[in-house]
Amino acid sequence: MKRTALRIARHTRVRGKVSGTTAVPRFSVFRSNRHICIQLIDDSVGRTLACADDLKRKNEKKVSSVQHKRLARAFTIGEELAKRAEVLKISRVVFDRGGYRYHGIVKAVAEGARKGGLKF
């Protein structure tokens, strides 16, 4: 099977166990080769409560390599979504890594959200 098909199979398997509610929404991560998109989702009504991404965003921090830029952006986006969740009075979430391994970009997003005040 191709890499994408394997990731989708892992994501489907995880989604069978992880579900968000209004009180504790699902923190969903999607990463492509260039961008990162994260959402807080209430699965009981199928609605996105808050979202953040790095589309059309200029990186404020000056870092040397491309990988470090992506990690810095991911951390910042995690913090940004945590601030938006705080406005909605959301402090606890269920983490959905989207079938990706928990390292690198996905880990940086989670750490940024934790620093911003979200609890998984």
C-alpha positions in Angstrom: 0.0 0.0 0.0 1.1 3.6 -0.5 2.1 5.8 2.4 -1.1 7.9 2.2 -3.3 4.9 2.2 -1.5 3.5 5.3 -1.9 6.9 7.1 -5.6 7.0 6.3 -6.0 3.5 7.6 -4.2 4.5 10.9 -6.4 7.6 11.1 -9.6 5.6 10.6 -8.5 3.1 13.3 -7.8 6.0 15.7 -11.1 7.8 14.9 -13.0 4.7 15.9 -11.7 5.3 19.5 -11.4 9.1 19.7 -14.4 11.4 19.6 -14.9 14.9 20.6 -17.9 16.5 22.5 -18.9 20.0 23.2 -17.2 20.0 26.6 -14.1 18.1 25.4 -13.6 18.6 21.6 -11.3 16.7 19.4 -8.0 18.5 18.5 -7.3 17.4 15.0 -4.0 17.8 13.2 -3.4 17.7 9.4 0.0 18.3 8.0 1.1 18.4 4.4 4.6 18.8 3.0 4.3 22.6 3.3 1.5 23.5 5.7 -0.1 22.6 9.0 -3.9 22.9 9.8 -5.4 22.2 13.2 -9.0 22.3 14.4 -11.1 21.8 17.5 -14.1 19.7 16.4 -17.3 18.8 18.2 -18.2 15.4 16.7 -21.6 15.2 18.4 -22.9 17.8 15.9 -20.1 17.7 13.3 -19.0 21.3 13.8 -15.6 23.0 13.8 -15.3 25.2 16.9 -12.0 26.8 16.1 -9.2 26.4 13.6 -5.7 27.6 12.9 -3.2 27.1 10.1 -0.1 28.5 8.6 -1.5 29.3 5.2 -0.4 32.8 3.9 1.6 33.4 7.1 5.0 34.8 7.3 7.3 33.3 9.9 8.2 36.0 12.4 11.1 34.1 14.0 14.3 34.0 12.1 15.7 30.5 12.2 18.4 28.9 10.0 17.0 25.7 8.4 13.7 25.0 6.7 12.9 22.2 9.2 13.4 24.5 12.2 11.1 27.1 10.5 8.3 24.5 10.2 8.8 23.4 13.8 8.6 27.0 15.0 5.5 27.6 12.9 3.9 24.5 14.3 4.6 25.5 17.9 3.2 29.0 17.2 0.0 27.6 15.6 -0.5 25.3 18.6 -0.3 28.3 20.9 -2.7 30.3 18.7 -5.3 27.6 18.7 -5.0 27.4 22.5 -5.7 31.1 22.8 -8.8 30.7 20.6 -9.9 27.8 22.7 -9.5 29.9 25.9 -11.9 32.5 24.4 -14.4 29.7 23.9 -13.8 28.5 27.5 -12.3 25.2 26.4 -9.5 23.9 28.5 -9.5 20.1 27.8 -9.3 18.4 24.5 -8.8 14.9 23.0 -5.8 14.8 20.8 -6.2 13.3 17.3 -2.8 13.0 15.6 -4.4 12.2 12.2 -2.5 9.0 11.6 0.8 10.7 11.8 3.6 9.6 14.2 3.8 11.7 17.3 7.1 13.4 16.6 8.4 16.5 14.8 5.7 18.8 13.5 2.8 17.0 15.3 4.7 17.0 18.6 5.5 20.7 18.2 1.9 21.5 17.6 0.9 19.6 20.8 3.6 21.2 22.9 2.5 24.7 21.7 -1.1 23.9 22.6 0.0 22.7 26.0 2.0 25.8 26.6 -1.0 27.9 25.6 -3.1 26.2 28.3 -4.8 23.2 26.7 -4.8 19.9 28.6 -4.9 16.6 26.7 
